[in-house]
């Protein structure tokens, strides 16, 4: 019975350590993220709307759009 108690305590401690590691804050010295999206010009309105919504959720990410003819 004693080994089951020790094993349970050990497993709980490991789970707490794993969860607390996942909850740590994001480092403050991270570089800004920049992505480029290339698409056909006919999709420009849709992608600009999606980009606006994305940037409200992730303001640290800069999106560059590259629109052109689909045959290019």
C-alpha positions, -999 to +999 in steps of 0.1 A: +000+000+000+028+024+008+044+021-027+011+030-043+009+061-022+045+071-030+039+064-067+007+085-067+025+114-050+054+112-075+030+112-105+011+142-091+043+161-086+054+153-122+021+164-136+022+197-116+058+204-129+047+197-165+017+219-163+035+248-146+062+247-174+035+251-200+020+281-182+051+302-181+052+336-197+064+343-232+100+356-232+100+394-236+130+395-259+114+376-288+119+390-323+088+403-342+073+377-365+067+386-401+049+364-427+043+368-464+011+355-480+011+351-518-022+346-535-041+354-567-053+389-570-090+377-572-086+367-535-072+400-523-104+412-506-109+379-487-073+377-476-072+413-465-103+407-443-087+375-429-055+394-423-072+421-404-090+396-381-057+377-376-038+408-366-064+417-340-058+384-323-020+384-329-008+420-330+029+410-327+027+393-362+032+415-393+015+402-425+028+411-459+005+404-488+018+396-523-011+395-549-006+388-585-020+370-615-027+333-609-005+324-640+026+342-626 
